[in-house]
Amino acid sequence: MVDNSDERRAARRGPTRRAILAGGVATTAITGFPYVSRGFAAQTLKFWQFYAPGGGVATQDKWFEDVVKGWNDSHEVKVELVYVPNNAYMDGTKLPTAFASGSGPDLFIISPGDFLRYYNGGVLLDLTPFMEQAARDDFFPSVIANRMVDGKIYGLPYEVEPMAMYYSVDAFNEIGLTDKDVPKTWDELLSVAKKLTNAKRFGVLFETSPGYYQNFTWYPFLWEAGGDFQTKEGKSAFNSPAAVQALKFWQDSIAMGVAPRKPLGGGAWDSVPNIGSGYCAMQNVGIWAIAQLREGAPDFKYGIFKLPTPPGGKYITIGGGWAFVANARGWNPKAAGEFCAWALGSPNNGSAERIVDWCTKAKSDMPPTKSALEGGKAAFQNGFLKVFTDEIYPGARAEPRMPPPVYKAISDAIQAAQLNGQSPEQAAAAASDQIDAFLAGYKGAPIL
């Protein structure tokens, strides 16, 4: 477990007066992450995210602007939104580099996949003291668990994002397929994709760019085949027939020529330039694509189906989603913690309504709280949100949280098999050896 020594507690209290006066940074030997000192003249909490101001989706930009305005209108300490482009935020080094140099933001958003980087680095503020018990209990246990350590909450999610398969109705009709031909197995998916592939269109699309998102989208196929990345004893479980099978499935889609080596737009999370434009006929993408297509391709006709399964496999999808977190070493951690709780963890201050608006209007997601699910009931029982509510989401497993070296070993295996032609057996074995070597000396928070 993470060290709770006096040195760590002192670090969490923030920079020394000397550091503040110098406008510099102080570091701790424990984590290697400096903490920032901007000086108390800057009475503003910097909030880094990839939505606002001026983000690519007007409804999501406005939601963030409205949340911050609601806080700023009623609190002395203000919040300022700082926009970081999506790709630079998710797969770049901007955020960890900022913390390493002592200029990390006061507030930011993280996915479960990258939680341990910041928790183990001593960056994340315990948000539990800022929340009433009823607010803590409002979060679904399966959603909040990977944001918790030792019963304390370090991140407040505002969405859950299960993955599915989307298909073009026109592409299906063009070759005489109907919704009865929707693939139910991995083999059927590749077979249907082959029929849908032509000189101008790929049959299916998976993520090919390395990063946390690619791992996120691949994990369900590992799980469906009966695999995992860690045993109950804390050792690697990655060198398994299931991992080999899942790696080969993605490899086959490229080798057969039915899936592209590179998605269009921002990546495979971006539906409008890919399936919406006709670049592919089926796309592995999450619930957020409903809003993307609604905004960016309103005339596009599509359907949604559950992830197909391997022989003898069980349907599983993944439930990810981003969360507000506060920097324990910012210039005003107390105000940062209060903001997170006010925005997402305090139903009396409108948290449920904010989450409903995000999940049903600004974007398209499943809610992380019981109150938001009840408050948005009408929306979740209509259209494609109903498909996710009734068919997709019930099979969701929480997104794993793991330290960067474990994530990287798996990412390298996916890349080696999918794009570089390495045998899935070799890729799985190499990744497993790397994971075991790291886990042998790991002393951070539990990997989930």
Secondary structure, 3 states (H helix, E strand, C coil): CCCCCHHHHHHHCCCCHHHHHHCCCECCCCCCCCECCCCCCCCEEEEEECCCCCCCCHHHHHHHHHHHHHHHCCCCCEEEEEECCHHHHHCCCHHHHHHHCCCCCCEEEECHHHHHHHHHCCCECCCHHHCCHHHHHHECHHHHHHHEECCEECCEECCECEEEEEEEHHHHHHCCCCHHHCCCEHHHHHHHHHHHCECCEECCECCCCCCHHHHHHHHHHHHHCCCCCECCCCCECCCCHHHHHHHHHHHHHHHCCCCCCCCCCCCCCCCCCCCCCCCECEEEEECCHHHHHHHHCCCCCEEEECCCECCCCCCCEEECCCEEEEECCCCCHHHHHHHHHHHHCCHHHCHHHHHHHHHHHHCCCECCEHHHHHHCHHHHCCHHHHHHHHHHHHHEEECCCCCHHHHHHHHHHHHHHHCCCCCHHHHHHHHHHHHHHHHCCCCCCCCC
